[in-house]
Amino acid sequence: MASVTPIREDKAPTVQSGPDASSGSGSGIGTAPTALAPLPPARRRRAPFVAASLLAIAGGVAAVIYFTRLGKESTDDAQVEAHASGVAPRIAGQVKRVLVVDNQLVKVGDVLVELDDRDQQVKLRNARAELNQANSQLHQAQIQLSLTAKTAQANLTVAQGAISQAAALTGSTAAMIDQAKADVAAAESRKQLTKVDRERAERLRSTGATTQSEIDMRVSADTQADAAQAQAQARLASALANRSNSSGTEVSARGRLLAAQTVDEQVEAAKAQVDLAQAKVEQNQAAVDRAALELEYTKLHAELSGSVTKRNVEPGQLVSPERALMAIVDLDDTWVVANLKETQLSDVKAGQAVDVEVDTFGGELIGHVDSIAAGTGSRFSLLPPENATGNFIKVTQRIPVKVKLDDRRGQVLRPGMSAEVTIHTR
């Protein structure tokens, strides 16, 4: 049977101090301290293996971290967003009733607030009365247009007839003048004949060659000839007077004809009045529509379905369009906005899968990249940076990335909740 060699432990020599630790004589005066002993050979042999093991572990951890993060971009600068609609009145007024409370769910078209509508009702009635008046004026203008068209045409026809009548009268007067002149000439001829006969009869009487009755007959004939001559001259004077009168009548008729020939102008003027009345009707109709809208504006309706928040209105309060009364948040359509550093966006594209962990609930939700903002958040802030001023410090910018959730797993996400986002870029 082979003998077993016992394992010997190498121990470092014990360092002693004090009087007993001196070498040589028993007095401790002049003795030097002993130096530390070196590591034993076994421990020196294990040291490289321990160092290599630590390096291997560190390398493994680094490799695991690298490969687990390969093809992913993560950020904890993310929050939930949703559609929010501010509710403000379109007109100023006094609140009559508030029909909702904080956090109440409402649907599109639900009445949220009612304003006192008495002023708007009065305006609407007044606008309708003015519209009725404008319609009456329009109807009157249309009747006047028809009457003008017919009257002007009739006046034109009458004037044209008067011209013909005046022309005929002028011709008749000329004929009468000619007849009167002929009558005057005939009367003068008879007058001369009767005068000669009278003078002859008077000469014969002096010689006693004729009777008194013959003389009397010649004197009577001469007298009648004078009367006939005077009558013919009177007729001629009357005919001449009629000619002047007929000339004036013809001139007057021509004047009336010129006036009657403005039919088109009269009709156009009447049409202009109709157009003016029509414009007045349209203007008053617009006023009615405006008053009806203002009456409708006294009831504030929900523009989208969601939950009421930030309600700050009470009955009796005076409100105006520049002040919001509440907001409505649509909790059924929420998304996450992740603000990634600009150095993380090189491989991020729309449609890539995203893991979202909301701090409120924990666990991961699945989504996808919907879109990437057109600029950095600082560029669209209230006071964007102006690097051209000379005081420039380079800061890594962040760009919002919109992430749509494919499945919220029944969780109600509210705007402003913090989240952590991991985008799978490969």
KAGI-V97520 format. One record per backbone hydrogen bond with DSSP energy under -0.5 kcal/mol. NH is the residue of the N-H (numbers start at 0). CO is the residue of the C=O. Records with the same first field share a line. If there is no record, write none. Layout:
NH: CO  CO
This chain:
4: 2
5: 3
8: 6
9: 7
10: 8
15: 13
20: 17
21: 18
30: 27
43: 39
44: 40
45: 41
46: 42
47: 43
49: 45
50: 46
51: 47
52: 48
53: 49
54: 50
55: 51
56: 52
57: 53
58: 54
59: 55
60: 56
61: 57
62: 58
63: 59
64: 60
65: 61
66: 62
67: 63
68: 64
69: 65
71: 68
72: 422
74: 420
77: 75  418
78: 336
79: 416
80: 334
82: 329  332
84: 327
85: 83
86: 325
87: 85
88: 322
92: 318
94: 316
95: 113
96: 113
98: 111
99: 111
102: 307
103: 100
105: 305
108: 301
109: 106
111: 299
112: 299
113: 96
114: 297
115: 93
120: 116
121: 117
122: 118
123: 119
124: 120
125: 121
126: 122
127: 123
128: 124
129: 125
130: 126
131: 127
132: 128
133: 129
134: 130
135: 131
136: 132
137: 133
138: 134
139: 135
140: 136
141: 137
142: 138
143: 139
144: 140
145: 141
146: 142
147: 143
148: 144
149: 145
150: 146
151: 147
152: 148
153: 149
154: 150
155: 151
156: 152
157: 153
158: 154
159: 155
160: 156
161: 157
162: 158
163: 159
164: 160
165: 161
166: 162
167: 163
168: 164
169: 165
170: 166
171: 167
172: 168
173: 169
174: 170
175: 171
176: 172
177: 173
178: 174
179: 175
180: 176
181: 177
182: 178
183: 179
184: 180
185: 181
186: 182
187: 183
188: 184
189: 185
190: 186
191: 187
192: 188
193: 189
194: 190
195: 191
196: 192
197: 193
198: 194
199: 195
200: 196
201: 197
202: 198
203: 199
204: 200
205: 201
206: 202
207: 203  204
208: 203
214: 210
215: 211
216: 212
217: 213
218: 214
219: 215
220: 216
221: 217
222: 218
223: 219
224: 220
225: 221
226: 222
227: 223
228: 224
229: 225
230: 226
231: 227
232: 228
233: 229
234: 230
235: 231
236: 232
237: 233
238: 234
239: 235
240: 236
241: 237
242: 238
243: 239
244: 240
245: 241
246: 242
247: 243
248: 244
249: 245
250: 246
251: 247
252: 248
253: 249
254: 250
255: 251
256: 252
257: 253
258: 254
259: 255
260: 256
261: 258
265: 261
266: 262
267: 263
268: 264
269: 265
270: 266
271: 267
272: 268
273: 269
274: 270
275: 271
276: 272
277: 273
278: 274
279: 275
280: 276
281: 277
282: 278
283: 279
284: 280
285: 281
286: 282
287: 283
288: 284
289: 285
290: 286
291: 287
292: 288
293: 289
294: 290
295: 291
296: 292
297: 293  294
298: 295
299: 112  297
300: 298
301: 109
305: 105
306: 328
307: 103
308: 326
311: 324
315: 94
316: 313
318: 92  316
322: 319
324: 86
325: 86
326: 308
327: 84
328: 306
329: 82
330: 328
332: 329
334: 80
335: 402
336: 78
337: 335  400
338: 76  336
339: 337  398
341: 396
343: 340
344: 341
347: 344
350: 368
351: 348
353: 366
354: 421
355: 353  364
356: 419
357: 355  362
358: 417
360: 357
361: 357
364: 355
365: 406
366: 353
367: 403
368: 351
369: 401
370: 401
372: 399
376: 397
379: 375  376
380: 377
383: 380
386: 384
388: 385
389: 386
391: 389
392: 390
398: 339
400: 337
401: 370
402: 335
403: 367  401
404: 333
405: 365
406: 365
410: 407
412: 410
415: 79
416: 413
418: 77
419: 356
420: 74
421: 354
422: 72
423: 352
424: 70  422
425: 70
